[in-house]
Amino acid sequence: MERQYMWGNDSVSLAFEVNADEHVSLSRIVFGMVEKVFAQRLPLAEIILSGTGHWIACDRLIHTTIGRDLVLLSFDERTKGESRCLDVKMRDEQHALDVVVTYVISPGTSVVCAYATVINRGAGHVFLESVTSAVLPMGSMSNDETWKKEWILLEGHYDWLGEGRWSYTKCSDLFPVLRQELTNHNPRSEHAVVSTGTWSTGGSVPMAFLESRETGNVWAFQVEHNGAWRWEIGDNTVDGYFALSGPTSVNHSWMKDLGEGESFATVPASFVMGGDMQTTVEEMTKYRRIGRLVDESSAVSQVIFNDYMNTINGDPTTEKLLPLISSAAQVGCEVFVIDCGWYDDSGDWWPSVGEWKPSKTRFPGPRGIGEVIDAIKEAGMVPGLWLEPEVIGIKSPVAQELPDSAFFQRNGQRVVEQERYILDLRDESARRYLDGVVDRLIGDYGVQYFKMDYNVSPGAGTDYHADSVGDGLLGHNRAFLDWVDGLHRRYPKLILENCSSGGMREDFAQTSRFQVQSTSDQQDYRLYPVIAATAPLMVLPEQAASWAYPQAEMDAEQTAFNINTTFLGRFFLSGYINQMEEWQKNIIQQGIQAYREHVQPMIGESVPLWPLGLPSWDSAVVALGVKASRRTIVTVWARNAPETVKEVALFLPHLHGEGVQCRTIFPVGPAFDEWDAKWSEADSSLIVSIPHGMYASRSFELVEKGGETLLS
């Protein structure tokens, strides 16, 4: 006899069905106002051990014999802080396994987080090869083989310098009509997206969306891990499914040996469904704010100057920095970060990094780099330094001082990538060394901000003291997060920036622990708007640090274009301000003042929106907005638009009526032509005129009737 179990809170509720054989599955989820019923049942967890496999031959995460055979033991509810947890405990008698799938929900969001724990109850060893974090049907309306016509997949493509490229694919294009029902078997293939190594967003991203063309409802899911991961969607004949996991044997050379009584917990994953794309993104944004593991109060949306991009480029000296510090303070910067190179005496620092001791040739005065850092403080700014803590150059003396156990190894040899060794933070000596570096730089110089970079990836992992290379990598990934957590415990006001060759680690495991996220290393200001505009799909708006790097040879429009690229995020400035004329400094200062007045007060509560839809890499016009309460700010970039594009309609359906007020907030003044912007009550759109044949940008503020009055 079937029975139901209901669990949830005011924002989301899950219904579980237990059949006569005690197999348990999700039958329904209600996300706020959206109900999703699953006609097709799937196991809550899918597991492969050495010696087991799939009940039908395939390469999928699902259809495993252990997943099929799991029977329910209990539903156990508990709390963790303000969150509610449900442990669904199951057992596989044949292999003496207990499996617990844990669902976590938090007040204020309908996003569900899930992970699985596998416990070996037997006397011998079992060898895990694959364990899912979450498995769900899509919940198609048709409940037949036409399901694939309903859904469209949105997935992100990242690359160094080319982050933020999102594209849509029809599921009917991914999964052709096979007439598999004639065989009485499900298809064998899947659309799998995989990341290896430690650049978790170095090629693809651990997040995707599925949009129903029948209902408009949109799924979002993400794997919350800073290392190897896999997600997949597939055709299950009468419905689609998605499955999320960390490392697997097939994709990541991962295997975990569990002795009697030992357990393994997967990486977490999360999922949500909204009534449309905007609602779904808003829910994920709220979830990310709630899930932050750092105190944001000391680092809310400061204006940051970093000396690297298109400026000092890793060659800092006292002579170069002092005038930059003065100019950065004059235009209104609040943080000044000395980027890479500050530790180098040789001129070839790439293979020699690791000691993190200030250069005496670059900073020759009696106080060395202390003179520069004191100048930052005296100018009223927070001092910051660049670090690449996870690597040691092969020519660094530290490479000989630390034991082999402190480094990634394979087959008894240290892993080398581009003349660097990679620290293994499972090792106590590696962690102790890095703690000492941070303590020294904070204690000696009063550093309050670290930009943590990561420019190499160690491949599959390390086999030293590990069951497999993938197991060693997972252990390091988790140890790194624990090390970062320790920094925050010891220095609760310390500001950390997550930079991995730009946006190569934009997963939620990382971004939940860092106040600032560098979005790219892209050096062409004309290409950057797409990266800036799509960044809030992966990170919070107030975290997203997209570079503005105006140069002295740029004209007014080019300068303002640069500033607008960082305007709706964490203001992130570079460029030789000290070499600019006063009119150009005034534009930068105007941008910072507009940011402080209009963006800083609201961005920490805002949600992103895309009034022209998500851009493609070569879109002639790009737009990003943020909204909070009754206030909306939209930035529009025109990128050499053709003459045929004379205006665009910025669709803003959350704004209603004739009382919507609009004005340009940056740039303004006699150096800039006014872009005609008119509110269309009938279409809930702002109609904006667009210049052609040039790179130009404007930021607009819109306020609903009943909101704050716009000042002239």
TAUR-V945299 format. One record per helix or strand of 3 or more residues. SS is the DSSP state (alpha for helix, beta for strand). FROM is the first residue (numbers start at 1). TO is the last residue. If there is no record, write none. Layout:
BEGIN
{{SS & FROM & TO} {SS & FROM & TO}}
END
This chain:
BEGIN
{{beta & 3 & 8} {beta & 12 & 18} {beta & 24 & 31} {beta & 34 & 37} {beta & 47 & 49} {alpha & 65 & 69} {beta & 71 & 80} {beta & 83 & 92} {beta & 97 & 105} {beta & 112 & 120} {beta & 126 & 137} {alpha & 145 & 149} {beta & 151 & 157} {beta & 165 & 170} {alpha & 171 & 174} {alpha & 180 & 182} {beta & 191 & 195} {beta & 204 & 212} {beta & 218 & 223} {beta & 229 & 235} {beta & 240 & 245} {alpha & 249 & 252} {beta & 256 & 258} {beta & 263 & 265} {beta & 269 & 274} {alpha & 277 & 290} {beta & 304 & 306} {alpha & 308 & 312} {alpha & 318 & 331} {beta & 335 & 338} {alpha & 350 & 352} {alpha & 369 & 378} {beta & 382 & 387} {beta & 391 & 393} {alpha & 398 & 401} {alpha & 404 & 406} {beta & 420 & 423} {alpha & 428 & 445} {beta & 449 & 452} {alpha & 469 & 490} {beta & 495 & 498} {alpha & 508 & 511} {beta & 516 & 518} {alpha & 525 & 537} {alpha & 556 & 567} {alpha & 577 & 579} {alpha & 582 & 603} {beta & 607 & 609} {beta & 621 & 628} {beta & 631 & 639} {beta & 647 & 651} {beta & 661 & 666} {beta & 677 & 680} {beta & 685 & 689} {beta & 695 & 703}}
END
